[in-house]
Amino acid sequence: MRRDDLKDLRIEAPEFDKSLKPADYLEWVQAMERIIEIKGYSREKAFKLAVLKLKQYASLWYENLKRTRALEG
């Protein structure tokens, strides 16, 4: 049976690091949105994928945000 979807296509999500250029961020978001759409990921799985792809300062920013929100309840 032929599959018509692309869920089995191996696609590597791009990493996002310390770039402060809005154009770089928007390019990353657009690439992630395309991958998430093709793969048919749920919102929860899409979020987890995005978090995994944060590197360097972007990852530190997320960890700090998570910690701050936990402290605030």
C-alpha positions in Angstrom: 0.0 0.0 0.0 1.4 3.4 -1.0 1.6 6.1 1.7 0.5 9.6 0.7 1.7 11.4 3.8 5.2 12.5 4.6 5.3 11.5 8.3 7.9 8.8 7.6 10.2 11.3 5.9 13.4 11.9 7.9 13.7 15.7 8.4 16.2 17.3 10.8 14.8 20.3 12.7 17.2 23.2 12.7 18.8 24.4 16.0 18.3 28.0 17.2 21.1 29.5 19.2 22.1 33.0 20.2 21.2 35.0 17.2 19.6 38.3 18.0 18.6 39.1 14.4 14.8 39.0 14.0 15.2 37.6 10.5 17.1 34.6 11.8 14.5 33.9 14.4 11.7 34.2 11.9 13.5 31.9 9.5 13.9 29.3 12.3 10.2 29.6 13.2 9.1 29.1 9.6 11.3 26.1 9.2 10.0 24.6 12.4 6.4 25.3 11.4 6.9 23.5 8.1 8.4 20.4 9.8 5.6 20.3 12.4 2.9 20.6 9.7 4.5 17.9 7.5 4.9 15.5 10.5 1.5 16.3 11.9 2.8 16.8 15.4 0.4 17.8 18.2 1.0 21.1 20.0 2.7 19.3 22.9 5.1 17.4 20.7 5.8 20.5 18.6 6.7 22.5 21.7 9.0 19.7 23.0 10.7 19.6 19.6 11.3 23.4 19.7 12.6 23.3 23.2 15.1 20.5 22.2 16.4 22.6 19.4 17.2 25.7 21.6 21.0 25.9 22.0 23.4 28.1 23.9 21.8 31.4 25.1 18.4 30.5 23.8 18.4 27.3 25.9 19.6 29.3 29.0 16.8 31.8 28.4 14.2 29.0 28.3 15.5 27.3 31.4 15.5 30.7 33.3 11.9 31.3 32.1 10.8 27.9 33.2 12.4 28.4 36.6 10.9 31.8 37.1 7.4 30.5 36.2 7.8 27.6 38.6 8.7 30.0 41.4 5.7 32.2 40.6 3.4 29.3 40.6 
